Amino acid sequence: MDQDPGDDRELPDRNPSTGGDGNLGPGRHSTRRGGSLMSWLQRAGRRYNPFGGTSGRGSSHSSQHPHQSDIIHIQRPLHRADEIAPSTSRDEPMIEVTDDHDDAFTDEGMSATEPMEQTGSEERMDSVCTGDDWVLRHHSRLNEVSQDTQPIPGPSTSSHSVEHLHQSQWLTNNQARASGDSPNPVGGAACSQSTEPTEDPHTMTSLGKPLHRLTEKQKKKLFFIEALRTRYKVDYDKVQPIPYIKDRLHCVDKVYVEGGFEFMPTEHVTRGSGSWERLESYKSVFSDQRIQSVRRIFEGEPGYGKTTFTLQLAYDWCNRVEGSPMRDVEVLIILRMRQLGGIRSIHRAVEVYLLGSDPRLREADIAAIIRESKSAVVILDGYDEYPDQHSRRETDVQRIMKLDLFENTPVILTTRYLPDYLAPITKRVRLTGFDEIARDEYIRKAVVGEDKIALSIIKARLKENPVLEDLCQVPLIFVMFAHIAYENQDFRNFKSVTEFFLYMIRCFHEHLKNKSKKLNTVRYSIDENEHAALDKLAFLAVSQENQQITWSREGMCKQLGQDFYETYLALGIFVEEEVSSYDSSREVEVRFYHKLFCEWYAAHHIVHILSQPGQSVSLEELFCHMKPEDLQYVYRFACGLNRDVGGSILRYLNRTQGSDRFTILCMLEQSGNVDGILDSVRYLCSQTVNIKEGDNRMQRRSTIQLLDIAAGHDIPVSCLHLDQCFSNFDVTSTCIVLKSGHRLTIPETVEVLRVSGRIRETVGVSKGIEVTREELLGLFRTCETLKEIRFEGREFLLPHSVPTEMIPPTLKTRNIMVSHEDRRGMIHQLNWDDGRWQTTTNEPALRIPQEELDQQWVSEELARLSNDGIPVSCLHLEQCFSKFDVTNACIVLTSGLRVTSLKTVKVLRVEGFTGIGTISIRIEVTREELLGLLQTCETLEEIRFEGLEYLLPLSIQAERMPPTLKTRNITVSYERHRENGVVHQLNWDDGQWQHQITADGSVMVWIYQEELDQQWGKKELAVLSTAGVSINMLVLARSFNNITDNAQSIILTSGCTIPVLHTVRHLRISYTDVDLEVFLRILAYTKECTKITMLFFVYGKVPDEVDARMIPHLLKQRGLEVYWFPKTSEMYLLDFDTGNWKKQ
């Protein structure tokens, strides 16, 4: 009989009447894993009635569901075939569920007397079932409190609840009749009817109610969950590790092997190449508190297993796998984004692609189920394949990623690259591929089993192909490599990835030819080298801005020809997928087995174009939408297929900024010969060679290859910079271990090694990277030409000294310069004579950040420096200053910590919020605080206040200034906002502020509700207006009150007035409600300000409409635009002709 892809054994069958093959008798059809179990259940002799308990064949029941007229046998095999141990007893339970309209429960196109066939793992059901029908048939599946591994209850079991069973399969009523059972509710003699069903505990659902008492909403929810599970099972049961072997489909759990996972531990999402940290398992993605968020991005290069990962999550959810984060999730939505082109509603996408537009559930039902679920997770797989990612019309996908939809629902997005729109709380996770342990596990799990000899052969073949060593970190490539290396005795060595792909495609064709001969089936006559039409189709797919991922079967056949299409479908290079279209019809879509194959054939077309005699194609135009970081293999394959074309592409890459390292990979595709690229290698190595923690796989692979070539040809490397990626030096293997786990052999020709740590000026935690004496000396010995090594960043903990007896004489004579920056910001250099560090920085700079732990550490360091009398060139208080305590002569930080050691500080920089936005806390620095601070810092030369939250006095009375401060002439400056373009500096002669305009263009001025802030704002406006500086935006945030009767001045909440300004271009009034009278006055004031072209009302109420006749005609002529933003996502424009607001 057919077996489930996840099983490797048949179920026992002891009934000779079935022919021993699990069939249901002569002429009957078995289902996967179903026939033997059902035969056993049919022989069991007892029945289970969900509305009344159990009975024997001849027993009867006194109650029946009011709508019962027939019996549906529910067959529920366990997850593992070997978990079923049927007894030979005739008293084993037979499970039956009654149904009301059995004739409706037949397959489409089948008569009521035909058996229902089930193909693969897909369970088919009639589309015209009512909600009641479906619940009655499926209630056993929906009791989710059971464990998958519990056996079917035997005769000694007190409860025969079908909750113990795992997956639903059904027989029609006619199949029951064919097996000799009576189609009545009890399974024997006729039973009496009852208007009220008896409540049996076995009929209780997971919702805690009997089935017949479920509401319509609850029935829809149960149907929805079951439909999702049925759909996902079809997908995860047909994993195809190698394309051309289609008769070996696997359940994902049988072949899934975890690669590496890393996450970026930043508070807010960043697009930069920040620090990445490793995760223990994919399960940690949901349990690790550091990446808890309702938005997560899973990044991975082509073939890194993003889709397989989602299938594993689907498997875990459907089977409620113990220990899986999906076990307790109530609703799991998985959508393939390549199918979502033109569909703006995510709920419509669920309806079309997951439910097949079933009439029982509509968009509103789906939205309600997801919204009201106790726990739901949404997975959007393959954003890089999303057709509408550049759409100007907002889609639900964009709204989801911006947190405007599914605000409280966890969403996972898998992609090659980051979307343009991301919510700040988004957490980034990336797949790092297979390491050696993962590769070994896959070989054992999916290829050779426990055959250790075969395992060693595959591993040996990988080592014989060093060009594939790094490539085989890509799971997709390794999987194909492992299977081909195992099954082909003529497996050979390769010099490039292009050679390997050529060999692999040839294997596909040879396998198909051999299979056709063996089975004496259709002979495929398509020449494997003739694929020009496919080349063009693939090129057009990847060369447009919105890359095409799928095609219709009819369209593909029309372009390529039926014979060609059938051949490549049989090869496994094409994959068909039946999907529901937007209009609810069913159609077949075609895609490449993986995008790498599309890139392979696209590269052939590029070679064809560029190799034509006299061709004049511009490579800039040809590669306009083909970014190397997204389509690196197109470039590499093209270079490997044709040397002359490769030369043109290399010249193009050399003209492209940032492609230096990638150029090396393309060079190596030209038969692996490096002789022709040594000049380029010398040029690249003459500059700094960088390896960054945030490098993607392509960048890192390129750099390592570059260093390998340099080492093999004695090419000097002027400087190797390890930027935030150094973990330790392995003395035994004499290589550097990166934070990613990769090992880097340093070329002996490196002259300067620069190791950078965190960019932060202080770390503030005890954890750091310790570099031992042995590691330090090992680094020196490895690099014979090393002249200098620098450790930059305060996370590095170097030894306090190196004993002279440990220093080899050769190192002393070489006199290598070794320097490092300690956690106080001081630079030290190693003295080879005594092995001690000499300080080269006499005046360190310290920064106190917002984090309380960092504040404590820096405060202690400041105290040590003060006690030692070491000057501090600059003390930077970054958004942490609260006040100056005059009584105790100390600075109080926002955490409450007090900083007292200020005597040796030369420059004090107090930095607040310098961005654009609303300030929630204002800090007023009084005259007494300012003078006390200046007197406490005895060596202070300059103090700077920067930020809108600080409010300094408008002046200091000259008679209150201590004479000592006047003679010291300390520079005191105040910059409210960098966008204001004005810096105020205190004049010690009269205690007034002098104003310096720093803007070289237009500026912005913010005025808040505090009286002191409004006075400062008025002063800055006067300075800027007098100087004729253009004010791009004047923002009145909770500070606007009214307009004078003559429309010549703005009245602020403090009573300050702002006269007509002829240099303001945009006026913004925020957080203020405006009635019609005041609104018209604002328009009159705007008319007087001749340069204002835009007027904004933000987060406040305005008149619903304005009499158009009251709007000054001059404003219409000027083209003034008046906008109203009642909230973030809404914008309205005032129509001067009608006086109404029009939504934008």
FILO-386526 format. One record per residue (C-alpha): residue in one letter; x, y, z. Coordinates in steps of 0.5 Angstrom, whole numbers, plus 500, padded with zeros to 3 digits. Each point is the difference from the previous one (the first is absolute). Layout:
<atoms>
AXYZ ...
</atoms>
This chain:
<atoms>
M500500500 D502507499 Q504503506 D500507503 P507503499 G501501507 D499492501 D505495499 R496494502 E493497498 L494499505 P499493502 D494496497 R498494502 N493499496 P501495494 S494503497 T504506498 G505497496 G505501505 D501507497 G496504504 N494501495 L493500503 G498494496 P500498492 G500506496 R501505506 H505506500 S505501506 T502506502 R507502503 R501497506 G492499500 G499493498 S503496505 L498504506 M492501497 S500492499 W502499507 L495505503 Q495497496 R502493503 A500503507 G492498501 R498506504 R498507499 Y501507503 N494505499 P502507502 F493501502 G499494505 G506496501 T502493498 S496494497 G501493497 R498498493 G493498503 S499505505 S496506499 H500507503 S494504503 S502507497 Q502503494 H502507497 P494503497 H503500494 Q503494499 S498495494 D507497499 I506498502 I507502498 H506496503 I506505502 Q506496499 R506504504 P507496499 L505503505 H506504498 R505494500 A498494497 D504496505 E496503506 I494496498 A500493503 P493497498 S497494504 T497494497 S494501505 R493500497 D499506505 E504505498 P496507499 M498502493 I499507500 E494503496 V497507500 T493501497 D498505495 D494503497 H501501493 D505494498 D498501492 A503507500 F507497503 T503497493 D505502496 E499505494 G499496494 M499494504 S493496501 A498498507 T502493498 E507501499 P505500505 M504506502 E507501498 Q505503503 T507502497 G506502504 S498503506 E495504498 E493499503 R494501496 M493503502 D494502496 S500508499 V492500502 C500497507 T497505505 G503502506 D496495504 D502494495 W508502501 V500500507 L496494501 R505496496 H507504502 H498501507 S505494502 R506504497 L498507503 N501497507 E507503501 V502498507 S502493498 Q507498499 D502497493 T504494503 Q494497504 P498493498 I493499497 P496498506 G499492501 P494496503 S503502507 T500507499 S494504504 S500505495 H500499492 S500508499 V503501493 E504505503 H506495500 L500500492 H504505496 Q498501493 S493499497 Q499496494 W492498498 L496494497 T494502496 N494497503 N500495493 Q507497502 A497499507 R494496497 A505496495 S504498506 G494497503 D498505505 S493502501 P499508499 N497502506 P502504506 V502493504 G503496495 G495494501 A492500501 A496506499 C500505506 S494504502 Q500508499 S501505505 T499507500 E505502505 P507497500 T503498506 E506503502 D506496500 P507502502 H503497494 T497506496 M503506503 T504504496 S506504502 L496506501 G496496506 K494499497 P496494496 L500501493 H493501499 R500506505 L506504496 T498506497 E501502492 K506504502 Q503494504 K499495494 K503505495 K506500504 L501493501 F499499492 F505505499 I505497504 E499493497 A500503493 L507503502 R503494502 T497496494 R504505496 Y506500503 K501493501 V499499492 D506505500 Y505497505 D499493498 K503501493 V507503501 Q504498494 P508501502 I502498493 P496503494 Y500494495 I499495505 K492501501 D499493503 R503502506 L496505504 H501501507 C496502506 V504507502 D502497507 K503494497 V505504496 Y500507504 V507502503 E501506504 G505505497 G503506504 F496506502 E502507503 F496506502 M502507500 P499502508 T498508498 E495503504 H497503493 V501497493 T506502496 R502499493 G507501502 S505494501 G500500507 S502494505 W497493499 E499495506 R499493499 L493496502 E500493503 S495498495 Y494502496 K496499506 S504505504 V497505495 F493500504 S503499507 D506505500 Q498506504 R505504496 I496499493 Q493500503 S496505495 V493499496 R505501494 R506496498 I503500493 F504494498 E505501495 G504495496 E504499494 P497496494 G500493502 Y501501508 G493496501 K495506502 T494496497 T502494503 F501503507 T492502499 L498493498 Q504498506 L496505504 A493497497 Y502493501 D501502508 W493503500 C496495496 N503495505 R501504506 V507497501 E502500507 G505506501 S499504494 P498507501 M494499495 R497494505 D495505503 V499505494 E492500499 V501503493 L506499495 I499504493 I506499495 L499503493 R505500495 M501507498 R502498492 Q492499500 L498506503 G501505493 G494504500 I496498506 R500506505 S496497505 I504495505 H493496502 R498499493 A507497498 V499495506 E493499497 V502499493 Y507496501 L499496507 L492499500 G499499492 S495506501 D495495504 P493503500 R500499507 L505505502 R501507498 E505505501 A496503506 D500493503 I507499499 A502507503 A495499506 I503493501 I508503500 R498506504 E496496506 S505494500 K504499507 S506499496 A501501492 V507500496 V500503493 I506498496 L501503493 D505496496 G505503495 Y499508500 D505500494 E496497496 Y494504501 P497503494 D497506503 Q506502504 H501507496 S493501500 R498508501 R493497502 E501498507 T498493502 D499496506 V507497500 Q503507500 R495502506 I502494504 M507501499 K499507503 L496498505 D493503498 L497493499 F500494505 E503505505 N500494505 T501494496 P507497499 V502501493 I506496497 L503503493 T505495496 T504504495 R507501497 Y500507501 L497505505 P493504497 D500507500 Y495501505 L501497507 A497501507 P505503505 I499494504 T502495495 K505495502 R505497495 V502492500 R504497494 L502493498 T507499499 G500493497 F503493501 D506499504 E504494500 I496497506 A493501496 R503498494 D502493503 E493500503 Y496501494 I504494496 R499495506 K492502500 A498501493 V506496496 V504495503 G497498506 E505497505 D504498494 K507503503 I504498494 A495503495 L500506505 S508501500 I500499492 I495506499 K504504505 A507498496 R497502494 L498507503 K507501502 E503498493 N496506498 P502506504 V496505495 L494497503 E502500507 D497507501 L494499495 C498494504 Q498504506 V494502496 P495494502 L497500493 I507499496 F502495505 V494496500 M501499493 F507499500 A499494506 H495496496 I504501493 A507498503 Y496494504 E497498493 N505501495 Q506496500 D504505495 F499506504 R506504499 N504506502 F498507498 K503507499 S494504501 V493501501 T498500493 E504493499 F496497505 F493503498 L502497493 Y501493503 M494501504 I495501494 R504495496 C498495506 F493502499 H499499493 E504493500 H495498506 L494501496 K503497494 N502493504 K493500504 S496501493 K504494497 K499496506 L493501501 N499500492 T496506501 V500507496 R507501497 Y502507501 S503503493 I502507503 D507502499 E503502507 N504505496 E494503497 H497505504 A500507497 A492501501 L501499507 D506504501 K496506498 L495499504 A504499506 F504506498 L493504500 A498498506 V506502504 S502506496 Q494504502 E499505506 N494495502 Q503493499 Q495495497 I500494505 T494496497 W497498493 S494497498 R500493497 E497502494 G504506499 M507496501 C498495495 K498505495 Q507503501 L504494500 G496495497 Q497494503 D505495499 F505504503 Y496502506 E498493501 T508498500 Y502505505 L494499504 A502492500 L507503502 G498503506 I502507498 F493502499 V495499506 E492501499 E496502505 E492501500 V498506503 S493504501 S500506496 Y497507502 D493498497 S500493504 S502496494 R505495500 E506501496 V507496499 E506505501 V507498498 R507502503 F507498501 Y502495505 H504505503 K502507497 L507498499 F498496494 C497507498 E506503501 W504495496 Y496500494 A500508500 A507500500 H500496494 H496505496 I505506503 V505496497 H496499493 I499508500 L507502501 S504495496 Q496502494 P505503494 G500508500 Q495500506 S499507503 V496498506 S501505506 L502496507 E497505504 E494499496 L500493500 F501499508 C496506502 H495496504 M505495502 K504501506 P506496502 E497499507 D494497498 L502496493 Q507498502 Y500494496 V497503494 Y507504499 R504494503 F497495495 A501505494 C507501501 G501492501 L496498494 N504505495 R507503501 D499506496 V494502502 G502499507 G506505499 S495505498 I496499506 L506500504 R501507497 Y493502502 L501498507 N506504501 R496506498 T495499505 Q501502507 G501495505 S501494496 D507499501 R500494504 F494497496 T504501494 I505494502 L494495501 C499502492 M507499498 L501493504 E494498495 Q504500494 S503493501 G502501507 N507503497 V502506504 D506502495 G496505497 I498503506 L506501504 D501508498 S493501503 V501496506 R507504501 Y496507499 L494497505 C505498505 S504507500 Q494503503 T497498507 V496493499 N494500505 I496495503 K494502504 E496497505 G494502495 D502497494 N496496496 R502493497 M502503494 Q505505503 R503496505 R501494494 S503505496 T505503505 I502493502 Q501498493 L504506499 L505499506 D501493498 I502502493 A505505503 A503495505 G501495494 H504505496 D504504505 I496506499 P500505506 V494502503 S501507503 C495500505 L495495502 H494503504 L496496505 D494504501 Q496498506 C500493498 F506497504 S499495505 N507496502 F506498497 D501492500 V507499502 T499492498 S498501493 T503507499 C494504497 I495505503 V493498502 L495505498 K494501504 S496497494 G504493502 H504501493 R507499501 L505504496 T507498498 I504507500 P505501494 E507500502 T500506496 V496505504 E504506502 V494503505 L495497504 R495504503 V495497504 S494505502 G495498505 R493504502 I499507497 R498502507 E504504504 T499496506 V497493501 G498501508 V500492501 S505496502 K499495494 G506501495 I504496495 E506498504 V507499496 T505496504 R507500499 E500494496 E496503495 L503506500 L507497498 G497495496 L497505495 F507503500 R503494498 T495498495 C501506496 E508501498 T499507496 L495503506 K503507501 E494502505 I494497503 R494505503 F495498505 E494506500 G494499504 R499500508 E498493499 F507497500 L503498506 L507499499 P506497505 H502505504 S507498498 V504495496 P506497504 T506501497 E502492500 M494499496 I502505494 P504496495 P507504498 T497501493 L494504502 K504505504 T505501494 R494501495 N497505505 I493499498 M496506502 V494497505 S495505502 H493500504 E495504503 D498499507 R493501503 R501506502 G502503493 M507500501 I505498495 H506495502 Q506497496 L504494501 N507501502 W504494498 D506501505 D496499506 G493497497 R496506503 W495505498 Q502507499 T494505500 T500505494 T494503501 N500506506 E493502500 P495495498 A493502499 L494497503 R493499498 I494499505 P494497496 Q493499502 E501493503 E500499507 L506495500 D504504496 Q499506504 Q502496506 W507498497 V502506497 S498504506 E505495504 E505501494 L500508501 A501500507 R506496499 L503505495 S498505504 N504497506 D506499496 G500507497 I499498493 P496505496 V494498496 S500503493 C492500500 L495497504 H494499496 L493499503 E495497495 Q493501501 C501499508 F501506503 S495502505 K502506504 F506503504 D500499508 V502507502 T501497508 N504494498 A503503494 C499494496 I496498493 V494496501 L498495495 T493498497 S502493504 G501504506 L507498500 R505506503 V506502496 T505504505 S507499497 L500506495 K506504502 T504497494 V495501495 K502505494 V494500496 L493498502 R495498495 V493500502 E496497494 G492499500 F496498495 T502503493 G495497495 I493502498 G494498504 T497502506 I503501507 S497497506 I505502505 R502507501 I506501504 E501507503 V508502502 T499506505 R505506500 E503497507 E501493497 L504502494 L504505504 G501494505 L502495495 L505505497 Q503501507 T501492501 C503498494 E507504502 T503498493 L494501496 E502504493 E493499497 I493498501 R495498495 F492499501 E497497493 G493498500 L493503500 E498497507 Y505505503 L498507502 L505504502 P499507504 L499506495 S506504503 I504500506 Q501506504 A507503500 E500501507 R499493502 M506497496 P506498504 P506504498 T504494499 L495497495 K501507496 T508499500 R499493498 N496502494 I497493499 T496499494 V493499501 S495498494 Y493498499 E497497494 R493498501 H499496493 R505499495 E495502495 N499507503 G506502497 V502504506 V505499506 H500505506 Q506501503 L501504507 N503507501 W504500506 D500508500 D492501500 G497493502 Q496500493 W500495495 Q504501493 H497497494 Q503497494 I497497494 T503493498 A495499494 D502500493 G493499498 S493499502 V498499507 M495497505 V497504506 W497496506 I496503505 Y497497506 Q495501505 E505503506 E500507501 L508500500 D500496493 Q495505497 Q505505502 W506497497 G496498494 K498507499 K507503501 E502495494 L495502495 A502507501 V507498499 L499496494 S495505497 T505506501 A505496496 G495498495 V501492501 S495496497 I496496505 N497494496 M495498506 L498504506 V497495505 L495502506 A499494504 R495501505 S502507500 F495503496 N494504503 N497505495 I502506495 T499507501 D494504498 N504503494 A503494498 Q507503501 S503495506 I499493502 I498500508 L504494504 T497497506 S505504504 G497506497 C507501496 T498502493 I503499493 P500505495 V499499493 L506496497 H502501493 T505494500 V495495502 R498495495 H496494503 L496501507 R498495504 I495500506 S500493504 Y496498506 T495506500 D493500498 V498506496 D493502499 L497504494 E502507502 V507498502 F501496494 L498506495 R505505504 I505495499 L499500493 A500508500 Y507500504 T502495494 K498505495 E505505503 C506495501 T501501492 K505493500 I495495503 T498495495 M498494505 L496500506 F499494504 F495498506 V503494503 Y496496506 G495505501 K493502498 V498505495 P493502497 D497495496 E499505494 V502507499 D495505496 A505500493 R498508500 M503501506 I507497498 P504506497 H501500493 L507502500 L502493503 K496497495 Q505503495 R506499504 G498493500 L500499507 E499492502 V496499507 Y501493503 W497497506 F503494503 P495497505 K504494502 T506497497 S497496494 E495505498 M501506496 Y495505497 L501506495 L496506500 D496502494 F500507499 D494500495 T495496504 G503501507 N500493502 W506495502 K502495495 K503493502 Q507499497 
</atoms>
